[in-house]
Amino acid sequence: MDKQETMAVLVHTKDVVNYQCRKCGQCCRHIENSVMVESLDAYRLAKYLRDRDPSISTIDEMLARYCEPMPLTDTCFPIFTLKTTGPDDSCIFLKNGLCSIYEARPRTCRLYPFSVGPGERGHDFEYCLCFDSNQQYHFSGGKVSVKDWFYHNFPRLDKEYLKQEYASIAEIGKRMRSIDPMLDKQIVFQVMFYRYYNFDLDAPFLAQYEQNTRLLLERLRRFESER
C-alpha cells in the first residue's frame, strides 16, 4: 500500500465534525517515517517505559529501540520517528490491534484526526482536521466537538512547549543554514543532544527544555562565529 496522503482542513473550536474511533488500529498502520517523536514525546515515552520495561532507563535507550533518526529538512535538521514493523508498516507499539503505550502516545497520535499549527492574528495556534486514507474507517458514525477534543488531548504543558518550539525551531534552522556544511555532523550531534538526550527523567520537562534550547543556540552561535 502507498504511503498515506493527508489533506488538512482548517477548523475552529466551535465546530463539530464527523469522527468516531473504532479501535481498529488502522491509523497505526502504513506509517513508516510518518509519526514524528518530539522532545516532549520522547521524554514521556521514556518515563512511561522505564516503569514497565527494566531494559529502558534513559531516553537514549528508548530512542534506540523504538525510534528512527531522520533529517526533517535539506539542512539535515534531525528528528526521530516511530519505528514500524511487518509488511503493513505498523507502529512498533501496536499490539493485538491496540496501542500498547496509549497513555504516553506521541502528540500526533493523541490529536488525530486533528493537527496543530502556529496561529495568526493574535492566536497561539490554528487547528486542522486531517483527512487521509483512513477516512473510510473513522469519519462517520459519530461526532466530536473540536473544543472538547483539544481540551482532553492538548494539555497546558503541550501548549507551552509547542509555543516555544515554534520559535526555537525557526532560529535553530536559521543558524544551521549559516554554518559551514563541513561541520554538519558536529551540528547534527549538538541538535540531537540538546533536543532529545540531555534530559533527566526525574526532573520537570519544560525547565530542562528551555535550558537546553538556550545552550544549543549558544553552541550554534559559536560555530557561526568561527566560520
PEWO-V544408 format. One line per field, one symbol per residue. ss: DSSP state (A for helix, B for strand, O for the rest). burial: b if it has 16 or more other ideal C-beta (glycine too) atoms within 10 Angstrom, else e. A space follows every 50 residues. Layout:
# PEWO-V544408
ss->???
burial->???
This chain:
# PEWO-V544408
ss->OOOOOOBBBBBOOOOBBBOOOOOOOAAAOOOOOOOBBOAAAAAAAAAAAA OOOOOOOOAAAAAAAABBBBBOOOOOOBBBBBOBBOOOOBBOOBBOOBBO OAAAOOAAAAAOOBBBBBOOOOOOBBBBBBBOOOAAAAOOOOBBBAAAAA AAAOOAAAAAAAAAAAAAAAAAAAAAAOOOAAAAAAAAAAAAAAAAAOOO OOOOAAAAAAAAAAAAAAAAAAAAAOO
burial->eeeeeeebeebeeeeebebeeeeebbbbbbbbebbbbbbbbbbbbbbbbb eeeeebeebbebbeebbbeeeeeebebbbbbbbbeeeebbbbbbeeeebe beebbbbbbbbbbbbbeeeeeeeebbbbbbebbbeebbbeeeebebeebb eeebeeebebbbeebeebeeebeebbeebeeeeeeebbebbbebbbebbe beeebeebbeebbeebeebbeebeeee
